[in-house]
Amino acid sequence: MSDSFKNYIDNTIKLKNLKKFSLIIGNSPSKGARSPILWNKVYRSLKLKQLMLPADIKSKNFDKFIYFIKKEKRFLGGAVAVPFKERVIDHLDYIDPAAKKIGAVNIIVNNNGKLEGYNTDYDGCIYTFKNILIKKKRKKILILGFGGAGKSVFFSTMNFFYNSKIYIYNRSKINFFFKKKNKNLVTFLNNLKILKKFSFDIIINATSVGFDSWYKIKNKFINYKYFTPISNLEKVKPISKNEFNKFFDYNKKLILRNMKETLEFINKNSRAFLFDIIYNPNKTVLIRLADLLNIKSTNGLDMNLYQACKGFALVNKFLNKDKIFKIMKN
């Protein structure tokens, strides 16, 4: 086979008989991403000979993959997933001003070999806030994680709950600059002990901890389905095969400690509303523990649905978003 973008995809994708196609690009979207299901519902309903396909890309192959995919005339664009929402920006010929401000892109459009970048995670998060009917009065809000999704969540939170105090917890230090009017409303934390001293009105998990997907690390496998971001996870042990029972046994002590620390944290914040942007599983460990304490919560299904709807409209230049939304939702 001649050198092409397919050489840099870990899973198998079939493009035969497709006049056009879109992709979701990430670490392992073939193992649980929802966007192909939603987009392909619309393609089938509109009787288009098109598909959205998952493309599992290793980090070392990402740059070459983008180089080749831009040249593929059948490629319409698609979604960008973890961990490439920030990295893809370096390959764009145009970035929407809102996405540029956020610093993350989750939708790319191929315009005759020129890549355009947009952020619809922001819109999906705003849609969720409107649905959960939380009053906009001044609040103390915690956002866990400040990666590609975390940045989108932060800006939507800052704009929706204006004048609220926002705390951002991230394992690594964050270099991020704000206008003077926002500086006093944002606090960055990278120490769990300090984080646990505060109480919050809203807690948002914007990390991938809790998502049911296997990650390959040096020929071994790891899955964060059993965990929450409320403890140190650096000692999670990978296993040689992606077997849940074996993984649980290997990490049982750490899993139980994580649950204990999370319960203590949630109990301290028993009046808070919990929003976990993960949608697979429907109820993460974080949400299940909140349920035990009768704490109100929501998952990321609505956010994912709305961002997919707007992303489909951008990539496929289909203006009737209400029709797309109705097809995806049913």
C-alpha positions as a Markdown table, in Angstrom:
| # | Residue | x | y | z |
|---|---|---|---|---|
| 1 | Met | 0.0 | 0.0 | 0.0 |
| 2 | Ser | 1.3 | 3.5 | -0.8 |
| 3 | Asp | 1.8 | 5.9 | 2.1 |
| 4 | Ser | -1.6 | 7.3 | 3.1 |
| 5 | Phe | -3.6 | 8.4 | 6.2 |
| 6 | Lys | -4.8 | 4.8 | 6.7 |
| 7 | Asn | -1.2 | 3.7 | 7.6 |
| 8 | Tyr | -1.5 | 5.8 | 10.7 |
| 9 | Ile | -4.8 | 4.4 | 12.0 |
| 10 | Asp | -4.7 | 1.6 | 14.6 |
| 11 | Asn | -8.2 | 0.2 | 13.9 |
| 12 | Thr | -9.6 | -0.9 | 10.5 |
| 13 | Ile | -11.9 | 1.5 | 8.6 |
| 14 | Lys | -13.7 | 0.6 | 5.4 |
| 15 | Leu | -14.1 | 3.4 | 2.8 |
| 16 | Lys | -15.2 | 1.3 | -0.1 |
| 17 | Asn | -18.4 | 2.6 | -1.9 |
| 18 | Leu | -18.3 | 5.9 | 0.2 |
| 19 | Lys | -18.4 | 9.0 | -1.9 |
| 20 | Lys | -17.8 | 11.1 | 1.2 |
| 21 | Phe | -16.9 | 10.3 | 4.8 |
| 22 | Ser | -16.2 | 11.9 | 8.2 |
| 23 | Leu | -14.1 | 10.8 | 11.1 |
| 24 | Ile | -13.8 | 11.0 | 14.8 |
| 25 | Ile | -10.1 | 11.3 | 15.6 |
| 26 | Gly | -8.8 | 10.4 | 19.0 |
| 27 | Asn | -6.8 | 7.9 | 21.2 |
| 28 | Ser | -9.5 | 5.2 | 21.0 |
| 29 | Pro | -12.9 | 6.4 | 19.6 |
| 30 | Ser | -13.6 | 2.9 | 18.2 |
| 31 | Lys | -14.0 | 1.7 | 21.8 |
| 32 | Gly | -17.0 | 3.7 | 22.9 |
| 33 | Ala | -17.4 | 7.1 | 21.1 |
| 34 | Arg | -21.0 | 8.1 | 20.6 |
| 35 | Ser | -20.6 | 10.5 | 17.7 |
| 36 | Pro | -20.5 | 7.8 | 14.9 |
| 37 | Ile | -23.8 | 6.4 | 16.2 |
| 38 | Leu | -25.4 | 9.9 | 16.2 |
| 39 | Trp | -24.0 | 11.1 | 12.9 |
| 40 | Asn | -24.7 | 7.9 | 11.0 |
| 41 | Lys | -28.3 | 8.1 | 12.2 |
| 42 | Val | -28.6 | 11.3 | 10.3 |
| 43 | Tyr | -26.8 | 10.1 | 7.2 |
| 44 | Arg | -29.1 | 7.1 | 7.0 |
| 45 | Ser | -32.2 | 9.2 | 7.6 |
| 46 | Leu | -31.2 | 11.6 | 4.8 |
| 47 | Lys | -30.3 | 8.7 | 2.6 |
| 48 | Leu | -26.7 | 9.9 | 2.1 |
| 49 | Lys | -24.0 | 7.4 | 1.1 |
| 50 | Gln | -21.8 | 8.7 | 3.8 |
| 51 | Leu | -20.5 | 7.5 | 7.2 |
| 52 | Met | -18.7 | 8.8 | 10.2 |
| 53 | Leu | -16.0 | 6.3 | 11.2 |
| 54 | Pro | -13.7 | 6.2 | 14.3 |
| 55 | Ala | -10.0 | 6.6 | 13.8 |
| 56 | Asp | -7.7 | 5.4 | 16.6 |
| 57 | Ile | -4.5 | 7.4 | 16.4 |
| 58 | Lys | -1.3 | 7.0 | 18.4 |
| 59 | Ser | 0.1 | 10.3 | 19.5 |
| 60 | Lys | 3.3 | 9.7 | 17.6 |
| 61 | Asn | 1.3 | 9.3 | 14.3 |
| 62 | Phe | -1.0 | 12.3 | 14.7 |
| 63 | Asp | 1.0 | 14.9 | 12.7 |
| 64 | Lys | 1.5 | 12.6 | 9.7 |
| 65 | Phe | -2.1 | 11.5 | 9.8 |
| 66 | Ile | -3.4 | 15.0 | 9.6 |
| 67 | Tyr | -1.0 | 15.8 | 6.8 |
| 68 | Phe | -2.5 | 12.9 | 4.7 |
| 69 | Ile | -6.1 | 13.4 | 5.7 |
| 70 | Lys | -6.1 | 17.0 | 4.5 |
| 71 | Lys | -5.3 | 15.7 | 1.0 |
| 72 | Glu | -8.1 | 13.1 | 1.0 |
| 73 | Lys | -10.8 | 14.7 | -1.2 |
| 74 | Arg | -13.6 | 12.5 | 0.2 |
| 75 | Phe | -12.9 | 13.6 | 3.8 |
| 76 | Leu | -15.5 | 16.1 | 4.9 |
| 77 | Gly | -14.1 | 16.7 | 8.4 |
| 78 | Gly | -15.4 | 15.4 | 11.7 |
| 79 | Ala | -14.9 | 15.3 | 15.4 |
| 80 | Val | -11.6 | 15.6 | 17.4 |
| 81 | Ala | -11.5 | 13.6 | 20.7 |
| 82 | Val | -9.1 | 13.1 | 23.6 |
| 83 | Pro | -6.1 | 13.8 | 23.5 |
| 84 | Phe | -5.9 | 16.0 | 20.4 |
| 85 | Lys | -8.3 | 18.9 | 20.9 |
| 86 | Glu | -5.5 | 21.3 | 21.6 |
| 87 | Arg | -2.8 | 19.7 | 19.5 |
| 88 | Val | -4.9 | 19.9 | 16.3 |
| 89 | Ile | -4.8 | 23.7 | 16.4 |
| 90 | Asp | -1.3 | 23.7 | 15.0 |
| 91 | His | -2.6 | 22.1 | 11.8 |
| 92 | Leu | -5.5 | 24.4 | 11.1 |
| 93 | Asp | -5.7 | 26.9 | 8.3 |
| 94 | Tyr | -8.5 | 28.7 | 10.0 |
| 95 | Ile | -9.8 | 28.6 | 13.6 |
| 96 | Asp | -13.1 | 30.1 | 14.6 |
| 97 | Pro | -12.6 | 33.1 | 17.0 |
| 98 | Ala | -14.6 | 31.4 | 19.8 |
| 99 | Ala | -12.5 | 28.2 | 19.5 |
| 100 | Lys | -9.3 | 30.2 | 19.4 |
| 101 | Lys | -10.3 | 32.0 | 22.7 |
| 102 | Ile | -11.1 | 28.7 | 24.3 |
| 103 | Gly | -7.8 | 27.1 | 23.1 |
| 104 | Ala | -9.4 | 23.8 | 22.0 |
| 105 | Val | -11.1 | 22.4 | 18.9 |
| 106 | Asn | -13.5 | 19.4 | 18.8 |
| 107 | Ile | -14.8 | 19.9 | 15.2 |
| 108 | Ile | -12.8 | 20.2 | 12.0 |
| 109 | Val | -14.1 | 20.9 | 8.5 |
| 110 | Asn | -12.1 | 20.1 | 5.4 |
| 111 | Asn | -12.6 | 22.9 | 2.9 |
| 112 | Asn | -10.8 | 21.9 | -0.3 |
| 113 | Gly | -7.7 | 20.8 | 1.6 |
| 114 | Lys | -7.8 | 23.6 | 4.1 |
| 115 | Leu | -8.8 | 22.6 | 7.7 |
| 116 | Glu | -11.1 | 24.8 | 9.7 |
| 117 | Gly | -11.5 | 24.3 | 13.5 |
| 118 | Tyr | -14.6 | 24.9 | 15.7 |
| 119 | Asn | -15.6 | 24.2 | 19.3 |
| 120 | Thr | -19.1 | 22.8 | 19.9 |
| 121 | Asp | -18.3 | 21.4 | 23.3 |
| 122 | Tyr | -18.9 | 24.9 | 24.6 |
| 123 | Asp | -22.4 | 25.0 | 23.1 |
| 124 | Gly | -23.2 | 21.5 | 24.5 |
| 125 | Cys | -22.2 | 22.6 | 27.9 |
| 126 | Ile | -24.4 | 25.7 | 27.8 |
| 127 | Tyr | -27.3 | 23.5 | 26.6 |
| 128 | Thr | -26.8 | 21.3 | 29.6 |
| 129 | Phe | -26.8 | 24.2 | 32.0 |
| 130 | Lys | -30.1 | 25.5 | 30.6 |
| 131 | Asn | -31.6 | 22.0 | 31.0 |
| 132 | Ile | -30.7 | 21.5 | 34.6 |
| 133 | Leu | -32.4 | 24.8 | 35.5 |
| 134 | Ile | -29.8 | 26.0 | 38.1 |
| 135 | Lys | -30.3 | 29.6 | 39.0 |
| 136 | Lys | -27.5 | 31.9 | 37.8 |
| 137 | Lys | -27.0 | 33.7 | 41.1 |
| 138 | Arg | -23.4 | 33.9 | 42.4 |
| 139 | Lys | -22.0 | 30.4 | 43.1 |
| 140 | Lys | -18.8 | 28.6 | 44.0 |
| 141 | Ile | -18.0 | 26.2 | 41.1 |
| 142 | Leu | -15.4 | 23.5 | 40.9 |
| 143 | Ile | -14.2 | 22.2 | 37.5 |
| 144 | Leu | -12.1 | 19.1 | 37.6 |
| 145 | Gly | -9.7 | 19.0 | 34.6 |
| 146 | Phe | -8.4 | 21.7 | 32.2 |
| 147 | Gly | -7.6 | 19.8 | 29.0 |
| 148 | Gly | -9.4 | 20.3 | 25.8 |
| 149 | Ala | -12.9 | 19.6 | 27.2 |
| 150 | Gly | -12.0 | 21.3 | 30.5 |
| 151 | Lys | -11.3 | 24.6 | 28.7 |
| 152 | Ser | -14.6 | 24.4 | 26.9 |
| 153 | Val | -16.4 | 23.7 | 30.1 |
| 154 | Phe | -14.6 | 26.6 | 31.8 |
| 155 | Phe | -15.6 | 29.2 | 29.3 |
| 156 | Ser | -19.2 | 28.1 | 29.2 |
| 157 | Thr | -19.3 | 28.1 | 33.0 |
| 158 | Met | -17.7 | 31.5 | 33.2 |
| 159 | Asn | -20.2 | 33.0 | 30.7 |
| 160 | Phe | -23.3 | 31.2 | 32.0 |
| 161 | Phe | -22.7 | 31.6 | 35.7 |
| 162 | Tyr | -21.2 | 35.1 | 35.5 |
| 163 | Asn | -19.8 | 36.7 | 38.7 |
| 164 | Ser | -19.5 | 33.2 | 40.2 |
| 165 | Lys | -16.2 | 32.1 | 41.8 |
| 166 | Ile | -14.6 | 29.3 | 39.7 |
| 167 | Tyr | -12.1 | 26.8 | 41.1 |
| 168 | Ile | -10.1 | 24.7 | 38.5 |
| 169 | Tyr | -8.3 | 21.6 | 39.7 |
| 170 | Asn | -5.7 | 20.1 | 37.4 |
| 171 | Arg | -3.0 | 17.7 | 38.2 |
| 172 | Ser | -0.3 | 19.7 | 36.4 |
| 173 | Lys | 0.2 | 23.4 | 36.7 |
| 174 | Ile | -1.7 | 25.7 | 34.4 |
| 175 | Asn | -0.3 | 28.7 | 32.5 |
| 176 | Phe | -3.4 | 30.6 | 31.5 |
| 177 | Phe | -4.0 | 34.3 | 31.4 |
| 178 | Phe | -7.2 | 36.3 | 32.1 |
| 179 | Lys | -8.4 | 39.8 | 31.7 |
| 180 | Lys | -8.1 | 41.7 | 35.0 |
| 181 | Lys | -11.9 | 41.6 | 35.5 |
| 182 | Asn | -11.7 | 37.7 | 35.6 |
| 183 | Lys | -8.6 | 37.2 | 37.7 |
| 184 | Asn | -10.4 | 37.5 | 41.1 |
| 185 | Leu | -13.1 | 35.1 | 40.0 |
| 186 | Val | -10.8 | 32.2 | 39.1 |
| 187 | Thr | -8.5 | 30.1 | 41.3 |
| 188 | Phe | -6.2 | 27.3 | 40.0 |
| 189 | Leu | -5.4 | 24.4 | 42.2 |
| 190 | Asn | -3.2 | 21.4 | 41.7 |
| 191 | Asn | -3.1 | 20.0 | 45.2 |
| 192 | Leu | -5.9 | 17.6 | 46.3 |
| 193 | Lys | -5.4 | 18.3 | 50.0 |
| 194 | Ile | -6.0 | 22.1 | 49.4 |
| 195 | Leu | -8.9 | 21.3 | 47.1 |
| 196 | Lys | -10.7 | 19.3 | 49.8 |
| 197 | Lys | -10.7 | 22.2 | 52.2 |
| 198 | Phe | -13.2 | 24.1 | 50.0 |
| 199 | Ser | -17.0 | 23.6 | 49.6 |
| 200 | Phe | -18.8 | 24.1 | 46.3 |
| 201 | Asp | -22.3 | 24.7 | 44.9 |
| 202 | Ile | -21.6 | 23.0 | 41.6 |
| 203 | Ile | -19.0 | 20.3 | 40.8 |
| 204 | Ile | -18.1 | 19.5 | 37.2 |
| 205 | Asn | -16.0 | 16.6 | 36.1 |
| 206 | Ala | -14.3 | 17.6 | 32.8 |
| 207 | Thr | -11.7 | 14.9 | 32.9 |
| 208 | Ser | -11.9 | 11.5 | 31.2 |
| 209 | Val | -11.5 | 9.7 | 34.6 |
| 210 | Gly | -14.6 | 7.5 | 34.8 |
| 211 | Phe | -15.0 | 6.9 | 31.1 |
| 212 | Asp | -15.3 | 3.2 | 30.0 |
| 213 | Ser | -12.4 | 2.8 | 27.6 |
| 214 | Trp | -9.2 | 0.8 | 27.5 |
| 215 | Tyr | -6.0 | 2.8 | 26.9 |
| 216 | Lys | -2.9 | 1.1 | 25.7 |
| 217 | Ile | 0.3 | 2.1 | 27.5 |
| 218 | Lys | 3.6 | 0.4 | 26.4 |
| 219 | Asn | 1.7 | -2.8 | 25.3 |
| 220 | Lys | -0.3 | -2.9 | 28.5 |
| 221 | Phe | -3.9 | -1.8 | 29.2 |
| 222 | Ile | -5.6 | 0.6 | 31.6 |
| 223 | Asn | -9.2 | 1.6 | 32.2 |
| 224 | Tyr | -10.4 | 4.5 | 34.4 |
| 225 | Lys | -14.0 | 3.2 | 34.6 |
| 226 | Tyr | -13.8 | 2.4 | 38.3 |
| 227 | Phe | -12.2 | 5.7 | 39.3 |
| 228 | Thr | -13.1 | 9.3 | 40.0 |
| 229 | Pro | -10.7 | 12.3 | 39.8 |
| 230 | Ile | -10.9 | 12.9 | 43.6 |
| 231 | Ser | -7.7 | 11.1 | 44.5 |
| 232 | Asn | -4.2 | 10.4 | 43.2 |
| 233 | Leu | -4.3 | 7.9 | 40.4 |
| 234 | Glu | -0.6 | 7.8 | 39.5 |
| 235 | Lys | -0.2 | 4.3 | 40.9 |
| 236 | Val | -2.9 | 2.7 | 38.8 |
| 237 | Lys | -1.4 | -0.6 | 37.5 |
| 238 | Pro | -1.9 | -1.5 | 33.9 |
| 239 | Ile | -2.4 | -5.2 | 32.9 |
| 240 | Ser | -1.3 | -7.3 | 29.9 |
| 241 | Lys | -4.9 | -7.9 | 28.6 |
| 242 | Asn | -8.0 | -5.7 | 28.7 |
| 243 | Glu | -9.9 | -7.9 | 31.2 |
| 244 | Phe | -12.0 | -6.0 | 33.8 |
| 245 | Asn | -11.9 | -8.7 | 36.5 |
| 246 | Lys | -8.1 | -8.9 | 36.4 |
| 247 | Phe | -7.7 | -5.1 | 36.3 |
| 248 | Phe | -10.0 | -4.8 | 39.3 |
| 249 | Asp | -8.1 | -7.4 | 41.3 |
| 250 | Tyr | -4.8 | -5.7 | 40.4 |
| 251 | Asn | -6.0 | -2.3 | 41.5 |
| 252 | Lys | -8.6 | -3.2 | 44.2 |
| 253 | Lys | -6.9 | -1.3 | 47.1 |
| 254 | Leu | -6.5 | 1.8 | 45.0 |
| 255 | Ile | -10.1 | 1.6 | 43.7 |
| 256 | Leu | -11.5 | 1.2 | 47.3 |
| 257 | Arg | -9.3 | 4.1 | 48.5 |
| 258 | Asn | -10.5 | 6.3 | 45.6 |
| 259 | Met | -14.1 | 5.5 | 46.5 |
| 260 | Lys | -13.6 | 6.3 | 50.1 |
| 261 | Glu | -11.9 | 9.6 | 49.4 |
| 262 | Thr | -14.6 | 10.5 | 46.9 |
| 263 | Leu | -17.5 | 9.7 | 49.3 |
| 264 | Glu | -15.9 | 11.9 | 51.9 |
| 265 | Phe | -15.5 | 14.8 | 49.4 |
| 266 | Ile | -19.0 | 14.5 | 48.1 |
| 267 | Asn | -20.5 | 14.2 | 51.6 |
| 268 | Lys | -18.8 | 17.5 | 52.5 |
| 269 | Asn | -20.4 | 19.0 | 49.4 |
| 270 | Ser | -23.8 | 17.4 | 49.9 |
| 271 | Arg | -25.7 | 20.5 | 48.8 |
| 272 | Ala | -23.8 | 20.7 | 45.5 |
| 273 | Phe | -25.1 | 19.8 | 42.0 |
| 274 | Leu | -22.8 | 17.3 | 40.2 |
| 275 | Phe | -22.3 | 17.4 | 36.4 |
| 276 | Asp | -20.1 | 14.7 | 35.0 |
| 277 | Ile | -19.5 | 15.3 | 31.2 |
| 278 | Ile | -18.8 | 11.6 | 30.7 |
| 279 | Tyr | -21.7 | 9.7 | 28.9 |
| 280 | Asn | -20.2 | 6.1 | 28.8 |
| 281 | Pro | -21.2 | 4.6 | 31.2 |
| 282 | Asn | -24.4 | 6.6 | 31.8 |
| 283 | Lys | -23.6 | 6.5 | 35.5 |
| 284 | Thr | -20.0 | 6.9 | 36.3 |
| 285 | Val | -18.6 | 5.9 | 39.7 |
| 286 | Leu | -18.7 | 9.6 | 40.6 |
| 287 | Ile | -22.5 | 9.8 | 39.8 |
| 288 | Arg | -23.2 | 6.5 | 41.6 |
| 289 | Leu | -21.5 | 7.7 | 44.8 |
| 290 | Ala | -23.5 | 11.0 | 44.5 |
| 291 | Asp | -26.7 | 8.9 | 44.2 |
| 292 | Leu | -25.8 | 7.1 | 47.5 |
| 293 | Leu | -25.9 | 10.5 | 49.2 |
| 294 | Asn | -29.0 | 11.7 | 47.3 |
| 295 | Ile | -27.1 | 14.4 | 45.6 |
| 296 | Lys | -28.6 | 15.8 | 42.3 |
| 297 | Ser | -26.5 | 15.0 | 39.2 |
| 298 | Thr | -26.5 | 14.8 | 35.4 |
| 299 | Asn | -24.2 | 13.1 | 33.0 |
| 300 | Gly | -22.8 | 14.2 | 29.6 |
| 301 | Leu | -25.4 | 12.8 | 27.3 |
| 302 | Asp | -27.2 | 16.1 | 26.6 |
| 303 | Met | -23.9 | 17.9 | 26.2 |
| 304 | Asn | -22.6 | 15.2 | 23.8 |
| 305 | Leu | -25.9 | 15.2 | 21.8 |
| 306 | Tyr | -26.0 | 18.9 | 21.3 |
| 307 | Gln | -22.3 | 19.3 | 20.4 |
| 308 | Ala | -22.8 | 16.4 | 17.9 |
| 309 | Cys | -25.8 | 18.1 | 16.3 |
| 310 | Lys | -24.0 | 21.4 | 15.8 |
| 311 | Gly | -20.8 | 19.6 | 14.7 |
| 312 | Phe | -22.7 | 17.6 | 12.0 |
| 313 | Ala | -24.3 | 20.8 | 10.7 |
| 314 | Leu | -20.9 | 22.5 | 10.4 |
| 315 | Val | -19.1 | 19.6 | 8.7 |
| 316 | Asn | -22.0 | 18.7 | 6.3 |
| 317 | Lys | -23.1 | 22.3 | 5.7 |
| 318 | Phe | -26.6 | 21.3 | 6.8 |
| 319 | Leu | -28.4 | 24.3 | 8.1 |
| 320 | Asn | -31.5 | 22.7 | 9.6 |
| 321 | Lys | -30.1 | 21.9 | 13.1 |
| 322 | Asp | -33.6 | 21.3 | 14.5 |
| 323 | Lys | -34.0 | 18.4 | 12.1 |
| 324 | Ile | -30.6 | 17.0 | 12.9 |
| 325 | Phe | -31.3 | 17.2 | 16.6 |
| 326 | Lys | -34.6 | 15.4 | 16.3 |
| 327 | Ile | -33.1 | 12.6 | 14.3 |
| 328 | Met | -30.2 | 12.2 | 16.7 |
| 329 | Lys | -32.4 | 12.3 | 19.8 |
| 330 | Asn | -34.9 | 9.6 | 18.6 |
